[in-house]
Amino acid sequence: MPGIPISRITTKDIAILETMLSRYNGSCRHFAALLRRKVDSSAIYLRDDIPPDTVTLNSSVAYSVGTAVAGPHLVVQGEIEDLPAFAVSIHSLRGLALLGMSEGESVDVPVSDTESERLYVDTVLSQPEAEANLALRRPAGLLHASNVLPLRMRRSGRDAPDGDDPGPQAA
């Protein structure tokens, strides 16, 4: 499929795509070709190394289809049937095409043998891998009284009364 940029895929996402490919028995040759291309020629990244502007599973992305704004949508693994309006599945041509694209990239996705639509990634609004990396770099917060649970001391299998600290036991 000409015009498809090299995808950047996490190790987790490529494992999912490989499973999808091994089980695919659908009749959409365009979907099969795109899935095969993603599996065969994507750049594979560890979770901590994927660029934060790249669409991964469970990323929220604002994109355009032609000149029409689409999304923001959450890119999900779930099947197409019964998806909420805010989600796009990687089991659809559009969702599969978005997976692995970065901000500013575009791709022509065939919708039939004679027509295609151009997808353009406007913004990756959130990406689970980037959020996890940010959380790891954040200093631990101070403990607040609202999230500190009292410790109960145990003595001889019974709860010690509050404030009753017997001190060290004599031997």
Backbone as a ProteinNet text record, in pm:
[ID]
protein_1_A
[PRIMARY]
MPGIPISRITTKDIAILETMLSRYNGSCRHFAALLRRKVDSSAIYLRDDIPPDTVTLNSSVAYSVGTAVAGPHLVVQGEIEDLPAFAVSIHSLRGLALLGMSEGESVDVPVSDTESERLYVDTVLSQPEAEANLALRRPAGLLHASNVLPLRMRRSGRDAPDGDDPGPQAA
[TERTIARY]
83.7	0	88.6	100.8	187.7	135.9	226	187.1	168.9	193.8	179	312.8	315.7	441.9	481	608.1	654.2	590.3	525.5	459.4	559.3	530.9	608.6	516	552	463.1	535.2	462.8	521.2	526.2	607.6	619.2	484.5	407.8	275	181.4	180.5	90.5	126	255.3	292.8	251	258.2	213.4	63.8	-13	-157.1	-181.9	-107.8	-125	-84.6	21.9	63.3	-44.5	-106.5	-216.1	-334.6	-367.9	-477.3	-449.4	-325.9	-289.7	-299.8	-251.7	-256.2	-399	-490.8	-630	-721.4	-669.4	-756	-811.4	-941.2	-1006.2	-1114.5	-1099.9	-1196.4	-1176.1	-1267.9	-1264	-1215.1	-1180.6	-1134.7	-985.4	-953.8	-812.3	-733.4	-800.2	-731	-689.7	-778.5	-746.3	-632.3	-642.2	-538.2	-402.5	-400.4	-274.5	-215.3	-299.9	-252	-201.3	-273.2	-231.4	-97.2	-82.5	43.9	157.3	132.2	236.8	277	179.7	210.9	298.1	263.8	340.8	480.7	490	618.2	715.2	665.5	759.4	751.6	693	687.9	819	850.7	962.8	909.4	974.2	927.2	1000	922.4	976.2	939.1	1029	993.2	897.7	817.9	716.1	774.6	890.2	950.9	1012.5	1030.2	1101.6	1013.8	885.9	797.3	779.5	791.5	772.2	631.4	617.7	488.2	385.3	429.7	335.9	291.3	310.4	275.7	150.1	61.6	-63.2	-34.5	-66.5	-56.8	-196.9	-211.5	-340.9	-376.9	-501.4	-557.6	-509.4	-455.7	-424.1	-550.3	-558	-665	-604.9	-669.4	-612.7	-718.4	-678.6	-761.5	-702.9	-787	-739.8	-842.9	-803.2	-892.8	-907	-1023.6	-1049.5	-1080.5	-985	-998.1	-991	-1093.4	-1096.7	-1186.7	-1249.4	-1340.4	-1266.8	-1293.8	-1233.4	-1301	-1219.7	-1271.9	-1212.4	-1289.9	-1240.2	-1256.5	-1196.7	-1098	-1160.5	-1081	-1120.1	-1013.5	-1058.3	-969.1	-945.3	-819.6	-785.7	-785.5	-877.9	-898.2	-881.6	-863.7	-848.3	-982.9	-1086.9	-1217.2	-1271.6	-1361.4	-1426.5	-1510.6	-1541.5	-1609.9	-1753.3	-1822.9	-1962.1	-1975.4	-2074.5	-2110.6	-2003.7	-1916.2	-1817.7	-1887.2	-1846.7	-1901	-1853.4	-1921.5	-1891.8	-1751.7	-1693.1	-1561.5	-1446.1	-1474.8	-1369.3	-1361.1	-1240.3	-1217.6	-1132	-1174.3	-1109.9	-999.3	-896.1	-791.1	-839.8	-962.5	-1023.7	-1093.4	-1081.7	-1132.4	-1013	-1033.1	-924.2	-873.5	-965.6	-927.2	-845.8	-893	-822	-686.4	-681	-553.7	-455.3	-503.8	-416.1	-360.1	-441.6	-396.4	-289.7	-300	-206.1	-63.3	24.2	164.3	197.5	95.8	122.6	158.3	227.9	265.8	199.7	198.2	139.9	199.8	113.9	158.8	166	155.2	160.7	22.7	22.7	-102.6	-85.6	-197.8	-196.7	-326.2	-317	-435.1	-480	-604.7	-658.9	-769.6	-756.6	-861.2	-991.4	-1102	-1233.3	-1308	-1256.3	-1307.2	-1194.3	-1221.6	-1117.4	-1085.8	-1177.3	-1157.3	-1146.5	-1175.6	-1174.4	-1088.8	-1033.6	-959.2	-990	-956	-970.4	-835.1	-807.7	-680.8	-701.5	-623.4	-623.5	-502	-523.2	-416.7	-420.9	-310.7	-305.5	-276.5	-376.6	-361.9	-284.6	-335.3	-274.7	-297.6	-194.2	-211.2	-236.2	-360.5	-400.9	-350.1	-348	-290.9	-243.1	-139.5	-81.3	-43.2	-91.2	-63.5	85	167.8	311.5	374.9	336.9	391.1	345.2	219.9	168.4	238.3	265.6	336.9	478.9	545.7	681.9	682.3	582.2	572.5	550	464	436.6	561.8	645.4	768.8	867.9	864.2	959	912.4	782.2	727.5	777.1	818.7	857.9	734.8	758.7	647.3	589.9	459.6	392.4	402.6	378.3	377.9	253.3	262.1	145.7	50.1	-73.8	-177.9	-256.9	-310.6	-387.1	-502.5	-555.6	-670.6	-635.2	-507.3	-473.1	-377.3	-367.3	-285.5	-379.2	-364.8	-449	-378.6	-453.9	-389.6	-340.6	-227.1	-173.3	-225.9	-264.8	-308	-197.4	-157.8	-54.5	-120.3	-51.6	-102.6	-25	-95.6	-30.7	-108	-41.7	-100.6	-227.3	-228.3	-342.3	-460.9	-451.4	-562.4	-516.6	-612.3	-577.6	-537.2	-427.3	-387.1	-474.9	-513.6	-593.2	-513.7	-584.8	-517.6	-433.7	-311.2	-221.9	-159.1	-190.7	-134.7	-13.4	99.7	224	295.2	297.6	357.9	509.9	571.5	717	778	910	976.5	934.1	915.5	878.2	1001.3	985.5	1095.4	1115.7	1238.3	1265.8	1255.5
-116.7	0	123.6	193.4	310.2	422.6	502.8	619.2	590.8	468.8	437.2	459.4	548.9	572.6	449.2	440.3	331.8	352.1	250.2	257.6	237.5	300	281.4	208	86.7	0.2	-49	-56	-111.5	-263.4	-324.1	-469.9	-533.4	-473.1	-525.3	-516.7	-401.9	-382.1	-473.9	-497.3	-585.5	-729	-769.6	-904.6	-919.9	-817.2	-819.7	-826.2	-745.5	-746.9	-882.1	-942.2	-1073.7	-1178.8	-1172.7	-1265	-1240.4	-1113.6	-1081.5	-1137.6	-1122.5	-1170.5	-1322.3	-1390.9	-1537.6	-1591.2	-1513.5	-1557.9	-1496.6	-1406.2	-1332.9	-1425.9	-1425.2	-1502.9	-1419.8	-1288.2	-1198.1	-1188	-1119	-1110.2	-975.1	-884.1	-752.4	-757.9	-762.1	-773.4	-648.2	-532.2	-408.2	-414.1	-464.9	-479.9	-580	-692.9	-796.4	-742.4	-664.7	-609.3	-508.2	-424	-325.8	-396.1	-494.6	-570.2	-638.6	-700.8	-767.4	-665.3	-548.9	-445	-396.4	-376.9	-330.9	-434	-560.8	-666.7	-679.1	-672.7	-697.4	-580.3	-456.8	-345.8	-233.5	-259.8	-156.2	-150.2	-32.5	-16.4	-50.5	-143.6	-192.6	-119	-71.7	4.8	-61.2	-52.6	-87.7	18.7	-17.8	73.5	207.4	205.6	329	414.9	359.1	429.6	482.5	448.5	493	644.8	716.6	861.8	896.3	998.5	1031.7	1085.2	1120.9	1171.6	1061.7	936	820.9	754.4	712.8	646.8	500.9	465.4	327.6	285.5	158.9	114.5	195.3	232.6	311.5	456	502.4	644.1	717.5	842.4	929.5	1017.1	1018.2	1087.4	1172.9	1293.6	1379.5	1369.1	1340.3	1321.2	1373.1	1379	1425.2	1315.7	1310.9	1222.2	1315.8	1326.6	1429	1565.6	1646.4	1778.4	1780.8	1667.9	1661	1617.7	1686.2	1651	1524.8	1432.2	1309.4	1297	1243.9	1226.8	1352.8	1356	1258.8	1122	1021.4	882.9	811.2	713.9	624.7	505.4	472.3	359.3	234.2	141.4	25.6	-105.1	-212.3	-344.3	-412.1	-367.2	-432	-444.4	-539.5	-560.5	-438.5	-424.7	-306.9	-295.5	-409.3	-407.1	-348.3	-266	-210.3	-123.6	-64	28.8	161	226.3	359.4	457.9	567.9	666.1	726.4	721.9	782.6	688.3	568.7	469.5	431.3	394.8	339.2	213.4	103.9	-25	-50.9	-121.8	-164	-278.5	-324	-423.5	-355.9	-222.8	-146.9	-92.2	-63.4	-6.1	124.6	209.4	339.2	324.1	242.3	222.2	157.9	57.3	-9.6	87.2	170.1	267.2	367.7	411.9	510	453.9	326	264.8	275.3	335.7	348	476.1	556.1	683.6	789.2	894.3	1003.7	1132.4	1229.4	1360	1414.2	1467.7	1527.5	1430.4	1301.3	1203.1	1182.9	1145.2	1113.9	984.9	922.4	798	787.3	731	703.1	560.5	545.2	415	381	267.6	231	195.5	248.6	213.4	122.8	115.2	22.6	1.7	-72.3	-94.7	31.1	127.5	248.4	376.5	370.4	491.7	472.7	585.1	583.5	710.8	709.1	828.7	859.7	987.5	1029.8	1057.8	987	1010.4	1095.1	1193.5	1282.6	1289.7	1256.5	1262.4	1405.9	1469.4	1606.8	1610.4	1539.7	1543.7	1412.7	1365.2	1254.7	1321.2	1312.7	1382.5	1312.8	1181.9	1106	971.9	921.7	793.3	722.5	600.2	531.8	519.3	493.1	476.8	607.4	717.9	848	884	853.6	883	797.9	671.2	583.9	634.7	677.7	731.1	857.9	943	1066.1	1035.1	937.8	899.7	845.9	773.1	720.1	830.7	938.6	1048.5	1145.8	1143.2	1233.7	1194.1	1291.9	1256.1	1210.2	1119.3	1070.1	1185	1190.3	1297.6	1275.3	1379.5	1369.6	1295.3	1229	1159.9	1262.8	1243.9	1330.5	1249.7	1316.6	1247.8	1168.2	1211.5	1143	1007.3	981.8	852	771	805.6	730.1	653.8	524.4	441.7	417	417.4	392.7	249.2	233.2	100.2	52.6	-70.2	-127.7	-222.2	-206.1	-294.1	-423.4	-532.8	-663.3	-710.1	-761	-814.4	-938.4	-1046.3	-1173.5	-1206.3	-1172.2	-1206.2	-1114.3	-1012.8	-918.2	-780.3	-695.5	-557.9	-483.3	-407	-323.3	-200.8	-153.1	-30	84.9	178.9	294.6	366	397.1	472.5	387.8	260.1	173.1	101.8	163.2	106	39.2	-93.7	-160.7	-150.1	-104.5	-94	-230.6	-240	-369	-468.1	-589	-693.7	-740.6	-764.9	-817.3	-964	-1006.3	-1144.9	-1235.5
0	0	0	-109.5	-113.5	-24.5	21.9	100.1	247.5	291.7	433	501	601.2	671.3	752.8	784.4	871.3	1008.5	1057.5	1187.4	1299.6	1411.7	1534	1630.4	1664.1	1740.6	1866.5	1978.2	2100.3	2089.8	2172.8	2173.6	2206.3	2295.4	2330.1	2210.7	2142.5	2028.7	1911.9	1887.3	1775.6	1806.2	1932	1967.7	1939.1	1967.3	1939.8	1789.5	1712.2	1566.5	1507.3	1558.9	1508.9	1535.4	1651.1	1682.7	1591.1	1568.6	1476.5	1337.9	1290.9	1157.6	1149.4	1251.7	1247.7	1252.3	1308.3	1319.7	1214.1	1132.6	1038.7	931.2	917.9	812.8	744.3	753.9	691.9	542.5	481.1	335.3	283.9	374.2	329.3	297.9	170.6	133.1	169	174.1	212	359.2	443.9	586	603.1	534.6	544	499.6	391.6	341.2	440.2	497.5	594.9	721.2	767.5	885.3	859.6	744.7	708.2	704.3	645.6	637.4	776.5	864.4	1001	1072.4	1057.1	1123.9	1063.7	931.7	864.7	867.7	867.8	847.2	950.1	1064.7	1168	1244.6	1292.9	1385.1	1523.9	1591.5	1720.6	1833.4	1930.9	2043.2	2174.9	2271.2	2407.5	2459.8	2554.4	2608.3	2652.6	2715.6	2766.4	2657	2537	2430.6	2318.2	2317.7	2209.3	2218.7	2107.6	2114	2164.2	2247.9	2307.5	2207.3	2086.8	1986.3	1889.7	1928.8	1845.7	1899.7	1810.2	1848.3	1885.1	2009.9	2057	2101.4	2135.3	2187.6	2311.2	2319.9	2429.4	2431.1	2318.1	2303.1	2261.6	2301.4	2254.3	2144.5	2028	1913.2	1843.4	1807.5	1722.5	1582.9	1485.1	1348.9	1251.2	1126.5	1020.5	916.9	855.9	742.6	626.9	535.5	431.7	498.5	478.9	542.6	665.1	697.1	811.5	937.1	1046.3	1174.9	1226.7	1276.6	1336.6	1476	1564.5	1700.1	1781.8	1897.3	1941.1	1965.2	1935.5	1956.5	2037.6	2112.4	2184.5	2094.2	2065.9	1979.7	2066.8	2036.4	2123.1	2047.3	2123.9	2066.5	2044.1	2111.2	2105.1	1963.9	1948.5	1818.9	1782.2	1657.1	1604.5	1655.7	1667.9	1709.3	1849	1867.2	1997.8	2062.6	1984.3	2041.2	2073.5	2181.1	2207.7	2101.3	2088.1	1983.6	1997.9	2117	2138.3	2106.2	2053.3	2029.5	1882.4	1840.6	1707	1726.7	1665.6	1686.8	1585.7	1631.4	1539	1450.5	1471.2	1383.1	1265.5	1258	1142.9	1066.2	938.4	857.4	917.7	959.1	1013.5	1141.8	1234	1360	1340.3	1253.7	1224.8	1160.9	1069.7	1003.5	1103.9	1199.9	1298	1392.2	1424.8	1517.9	1462	1539.5	1499.1	1423.6	1390.6	1323.7	1427.5	1384.5	1473.2	1427.8	1516.7	1485.6	1356.9	1270.8	1145.4	1030	1054.7	946.8	886.4	759.6	692.2	612.9	582	507	428	308.9	228.6	258.9	299.9	335.4	236	166.4	70.6	141.8	90.6	143.6	45.5	-75.2	-176.4	-276.8	-381.7	-482.9	-562.7	-562.8	-643.5	-562.1	-431.9	-349.1	-225.3	-178.9	-53.1	23.9	151.7	234.5	295.8	309.8	368.8	516.8	600	743.7	778.1	863.6	907.4	1059.5	1126.3	1271.8	1313.4	1373.4	1420.8	1552.9	1654.2	1787	1860.5	1926.5	2020.3	2155.5	2200	2322.4	2448.7	2444.8	2556.5	2503.2	2570.3	2532.3	2661.7	2683.3	2810.2	2842.4	2743.9	2768.7	2814.6	2753.6	2793.7	2934.4	2966.3	3099.6	3205.2	3172.8	3267	3289.3	3183.3	3196.4	3280.5	3262.4	3339.6	3486.8	3514.3	3653.2	3721.4	3647.8	3706.1	3740.3	3665.8	3687.4	3795	3830.2	3930.7	4068.8	4149.5	4286.4	4364.2	4456.2	4537	4617.5	4626.4	4700.9	4850.6	4922.7	5068.2	5111.6	5222.4	5276.2	5333.6	5307.3	5361.9	5462.8	5563.7	5666.5	5607.4	5495.2	5436	5376.8	5347.4	5289.1	5375.9	5503.5	5596.7	5689.3	5692.8	5778.2	5910.4	6019.6	6149.2	6159.1	6224.4	6249.8	6383.6	6390.2	6517.1	6562.3	6681.9	6736.1	6781.6	6764.8	6806	6929.3	7026.3	7145.4	7187.8	7189.2	7232.4	7154.6	7026.2	6942.7	6960.7	7049.9	7069.4	7024.7	6985.4	6949.8	7075.6	7066	7177.9	7179.3	7295.3	7299.6	7239.7	7177.3	7115.5	7220.7	7183.3	7271.2	7379.6	7386.4	7489.7	7433.9	7442.9	7392.2	7508.5	7512	7626.6	7629.9	7524.7	7522.2	7504.8	7516.7	7496.9	7605	7565.5	7658.8	7735.5	7863.7	7944.1	7910.8	7908	7873.3	7990.2
[MASK]
+++++++++++++++++++++++++++++++++++++++++++++++++++++++++++++++++++++++++++++++++++++++++++++++++++++++++++++++++++++++++++++++++++++++++++++++++++++++++++++++++++++++++++

